[in-house]
Amino acid sequence: MSDGTGGTLLNQLSQPEDLEIDQYQNLYIADTVNNRIDYVVVAGGNGYGSNQNQFNQPSGVYVDERTLTVYIADTYNNRIQKWLENSTTGITVAGIEDTSSGTQTNRLKYPMSGLIVDREGNLYISDTNNQRIQQRLVNATEGRTMVGSEDGIGSADSNKLNRPKGIRFDWQYSLYVTDSGNNRVQKFNLIDNG
């Protein structure tokens, strides 16, 4: 896509942070400094900002292959945007409209690359600076903490995180978290198989 020279042209990237490939082998790139998601620009591309068609350093992208809906971690707007196929604006599905951060269950604080949707359509978010993984049920207005601790950053305790970023499920729906500040990857069993 790029010759290695950063820039704002459509064939250039500027500090890309994350990528996703859908079932049709389409590539989606979180082009962070350009404030857009590239797939021949699938989302954003309208400059820096907090309007529904803008981003402030998006750093994560996830494509729900069932619906071809694109979820974007709009990091410095403290929100997750959902872009439906062929849409020109996003819908805020986590975080609040004024884009302020916070620790409440309806707010995020610098969500980064970790986004994933489970088979029921529930959204999981790496709420990086709140040191937690949030689950947002379909049509919910607030999230709930699935992994992490309400009393801050942790290191030795397995139930505490330090700047969690990437998240993925395995085939048994165990959740893997890159606990970047603790230099480890952790596995959490969220579903009771008994």
C-alpha positions as CSV (number, residue, x, y, z in Angstrom):
1,M,0.0,0.0,0.0
2,S,2.8,2.4,0.9
3,D,6.4,2.9,-0.2
4,G,7.5,3.4,3.4
5,T,7.1,7.1,3.3
6,G,4.5,8.3,5.7
7,G,1.9,10.8,4.5
8,T,-1.7,11.7,4.0
9,L,-2.3,10.5,0.4
10,L,-4.6,7.6,-0.1
11,N,-1.6,5.3,-0.9
12,Q,0.3,6.4,2.2
13,L,0.0,5.5,5.9
14,S,1.1,7.4,9.0
15,Q,1.8,5.3,12.0
16,P,-0.6,2.4,11.4
17,E,-1.5,0.7,14.7
18,D,-3.8,-2.3,13.9
19,L,-5.3,-4.3,11.0
20,E,-8.0,-6.8,10.3
21,I,-8.7,-9.1,7.4
22,D,-12.3,-10.1,6.6
23,Q,-13.5,-13.4,5.1
24,Y,-13.2,-12.0,1.6
25,Q,-9.5,-11.1,2.2
26,N,-10.2,-7.3,2.4
27,L,-7.7,-5.5,4.5
28,Y,-8.7,-2.8,7.0
29,I,-5.9,-0.7,8.6
30,A,-6.1,1.7,11.6
31,D,-4.1,4.5,10.0
32,T,-3.7,6.3,13.4
33,V,-2.1,9.7,12.6
34,N,-4.2,10.1,9.4
35,N,-7.4,9.6,11.6
36,R,-8.9,7.1,9.2
37,I,-9.5,3.4,8.6
38,D,-8.1,2.4,5.2
39,Y,-9.8,0.0,2.9
40,V,-9.8,2.4,0.1
41,V,-10.8,4.5,3.1
42,V,-13.7,2.6,4.7
43,A,-14.2,5.0,7.6
44,G,-13.0,8.5,8.4
45,G,-10.8,10.5,6.0
46,N,-12.5,13.7,7.1
47,G,-9.7,15.0,9.2
48,Y,-9.2,15.1,12.9
49,G,-12.2,15.6,15.1
50,S,-15.0,14.2,17.2
51,N,-17.9,14.3,14.7
52,Q,-19.5,11.0,13.7
53,N,-17.5,11.0,10.5
54,Q,-14.2,11.8,12.1
55,F,-11.6,10.2,14.4
56,N,-8.9,11.3,16.9
57,Q,-6.1,8.7,16.4
58,P,-8.0,5.5,15.9
59,S,-5.8,2.6,16.9
60,G,-8.0,-0.5,16.6
61,V,-10.2,-2.1,14.1
62,Y,-12.4,-5.2,14.0
63,V,-14.6,-6.5,11.2
64,D,-17.7,-8.5,12.1
65,E,-17.7,-10.9,9.2
66,R,-21.3,-11.9,9.6
67,T,-22.5,-8.3,8.9
68,L,-19.4,-6.6,7.5
69,T,-19.8,-4.1,10.2
70,V,-16.5,-2.3,11.1
71,Y,-15.8,-1.5,14.8
72,I,-13.2,1.2,15.5
73,A,-11.3,2.1,18.7
74,D,-11.3,5.9,18.4
75,T,-8.7,6.2,21.0
76,Y,-8.5,9.9,21.9
77,N,-12.2,10.4,21.5
78,N,-12.7,7.7,24.2
79,R,-15.2,5.8,22.2
80,I,-15.9,2.8,20.0
81,Q,-17.5,3.7,16.6
82,K,-19.5,1.2,14.6
83,W,-19.6,1.7,10.8
84,L,-22.2,-0.2,8.9
85,E,-21.3,-1.4,5.4
86,N,-21.2,1.5,2.9
87,S,-21.9,4.1,5.7
88,T,-20.5,7.6,5.6
89,T,-20.8,8.1,9.4
90,G,-20.2,6.1,12.5
91,I,-22.4,5.2,15.4
92,T,-21.0,5.5,18.9
93,V,-21.6,2.1,20.6
94,A,-19.4,2.6,23.6
95,G,-18.2,5.7,25.3
96,I,-20.3,8.9,25.4
97,E,-21.1,11.5,22.8
98,D,-19.1,14.3,24.4
99,T,-16.0,12.0,24.1
100,S,-14.8,12.7,27.6
101,S,-13.0,9.8,29.5
102,G,-14.0,8.3,32.8
103,T,-14.1,5.2,34.9
104,Q,-17.9,4.8,34.9
105,T,-19.4,1.8,33.1
106,N,-20.7,4.0,30.3
107,R,-17.2,5.6,29.6
108,L,-13.9,4.6,28.3
109,K,-10.4,5.9,28.8
110,Y,-8.1,5.6,25.7
111,P,-9.4,2.3,24.3
112,M,-6.7,0.9,22.0
113,S,-6.3,-2.0,19.6
114,G,-8.4,-4.6,21.4
115,L,-11.9,-5.1,19.9
116,I,-13.8,-8.2,19.2
117,V,-17.4,-9.3,18.8
118,D,-18.6,-12.7,20.1
119,R,-21.1,-15.0,18.3
120,E,-24.0,-13.3,20.1
121,G,-23.0,-9.9,18.8
122,N,-21.6,-8.7,22.2
123,L,-18.7,-6.3,22.0
124,Y,-15.5,-6.7,24.0
125,I,-13.3,-3.7,24.4
126,S,-9.7,-3.3,25.7
127,D,-10.3,-0.2,27.8
128,T,-6.6,0.4,28.0
129,N,-6.1,3.3,30.5
130,N,-8.9,2.0,32.8
131,Q,-6.9,-1.3,33.0
132,R,-9.9,-3.4,32.1
133,I,-11.7,-5.4,29.4
134,Q,-15.3,-4.2,29.1
135,Q,-18.2,-6.2,27.6
136,R,-20.9,-4.3,26.0
137,L,-24.1,-6.4,25.4
138,V,-26.1,-5.8,22.2
139,N,-28.0,-2.5,22.6
140,A,-26.7,-1.9,26.1
141,T,-25.9,1.7,27.2
142,E,-23.3,0.6,29.7
143,G,-20.6,-2.0,29.9
144,R,-19.5,-4.4,32.5
145,T,-15.9,-5.3,33.5
146,M,-15.1,-8.8,32.5
147,V,-11.4,-8.7,33.3
148,G,-9.4,-6.3,35.3
149,S,-9.8,-4.7,38.7
150,E,-11.6,-1.5,39.8
151,D,-8.7,-0.6,42.1
152,G,-6.2,0.2,39.4
153,I,-3.1,-1.1,37.8
154,G,-1.7,-4.5,38.8
155,S,1.3,-6.6,38.1
156,A,1.6,-9.8,40.2
157,D,-2.1,-10.4,40.5
158,S,-3.6,-12.2,37.6
159,N,-6.9,-10.4,38.0
160,K,-5.3,-7.0,37.4
161,L,-4.0,-5.5,34.1
162,N,-1.6,-2.9,33.1
163,R,-2.4,-1.2,29.8
164,P,-4.2,-4.1,28.1
165,K,-4.3,-3.8,24.3
166,G,-5.0,-6.8,22.0
167,I,-7.7,-9.3,22.7
168,R,-8.9,-12.4,20.9
169,F,-11.0,-15.5,21.6
170,D,-9.9,-19.1,20.9
171,W,-12.3,-21.7,19.6
172,Q,-13.5,-22.4,23.2
173,Y,-14.2,-18.7,23.8
174,S,-11.4,-18.3,26.2
175,L,-10.2,-14.7,26.1
176,Y,-6.6,-13.9,25.5
177,V,-5.3,-10.4,26.6
178,T,-2.0,-8.7,25.8
179,D,-1.3,-7.2,29.2
180,S,1.4,-4.9,27.7
181,G,2.5,-3.1,30.8
182,N,3.1,-6.4,32.6
183,N,4.9,-7.9,29.6
184,R,2.6,-10.9,29.4
185,V,-0.4,-12.5,27.7
186,Q,-3.1,-13.8,29.9
187,K,-5.9,-16.3,29.3
188,F,-9.3,-15.9,30.9
189,N,-12.2,-18.4,30.8
190,L,-15.3,-16.3,30.5
191,I,-17.8,-19.1,29.8
192,D,-18.7,-21.8,32.3
193,N,-18.4,-25.0,30.4
194,G,-19.8,-27.1,33.3
